Amino acid sequence: MGSKQTQLEVLERVQENNVKFVRLQFTDIFGALKNVAITVEDLPRVLEEGMLFDASAVGGIACHLQSDMVLRPDPTTFVVFPWRPRDGAVARLLCDLHTPEGQPFPLCSRWVLRRVLEEACGQGIRFLVAAEAEFFLFQLDDRGHPTTVTHDLASFCDLTPVDLGENARRDMVLTLQEMGIGTASSHHELGPGQHEIALRLTEALQAADQLVTFKFVVRTIAQRHGLHASFMPTFVRSKRFRPQPRVAGLAGGPQPSMGSLWRVGAECGRTPFCRRDTEACSGCDRLDQSLGELL
C-alpha cells in the first residue's frame, strides 16, 4: 500500500469531494473488473487493514484452496467518478488481493506485474507501455439490450455526418482526462461502429490500471449515449469495406500495445539495447526475434 501520508490525502480528498461511497475495484484472472462498495465511514479502517471478503465465486479463485481474500487498496489509484452526482459522490480505489495471512495472492495480476517490474528495476530496466484501445459501439434494442447492429457505417478516420460516434468519443476522452488518464489521440477505426482511443506512454503498472479503468469508462459513457461498447475481438462484416491486408473484408477489435524498455536513470533516448557508438541496436533485433517466436 501507499504511505501513511498518502492515506491521509485520500481521506482529505474524500471530505473535499463529499464522497459517500467508495468502490474497491480489482480484476479476476481473466482481467474482468470487479468491485465491492463501502461507505466512507469504513474507509479509514479499510485503508489501514484491508477488507476481508468471500471471493469463492470470482474467476480464478474458485478453484483455489483459499476462498477468503483481503482487498488491499492502493491509495495512489483514488479517483472520483466524474459522471456521478457531486452530492454524495462515488469514488474508487484499485486493490491488490492478499490472503488472510497477509501474503499476496499468487493469482493477483497487479501483484504479479509489480513483482516482474521490481525484478526488471533491479536489473536497471524500466518498462513503459502505451495502449491503443479499439472498441465497437452497438445499438440497443427496445428493452435496452445490446444488438449486433453498429451505430454507424463509417470507416477509417471518417468524420461527421458519417461518423456518428464523435460525441460519445469526445465525452469518453474528457472523462478519462478528468480522471487523470492522458490520451494521445482518438478517431474512427476501419470497421463500422469501430473506434480507437490511444493512451499516453506510462509505467507498465499504471498503464494496466489505466486500461481496466478505460474499459469501465468507455462502457459507462457509451451507455449514457444509448449505446453498448464491446471490446471483444468481434468481426463485423460490411459491404463498404475494400479488401485490405489487415482485414481482408473483415474488421477485428485488436488491443495493440506498444512496449518500451529504458535504462533506469539513463540519459533520454537510451534503451538497454543501444550501443553508445552507433544507432544500430542488435540487442533490439534479438529481442524482436525472441518476442516473435513467443507470439
Order of alpha helices (4+ residues) and beta strands (2+ residues): alpha-beta-beta-alpha-beta-beta-beta-beta-alpha-beta-beta-alpha-beta-beta-beta-alpha-beta-beta-beta-beta-alpha
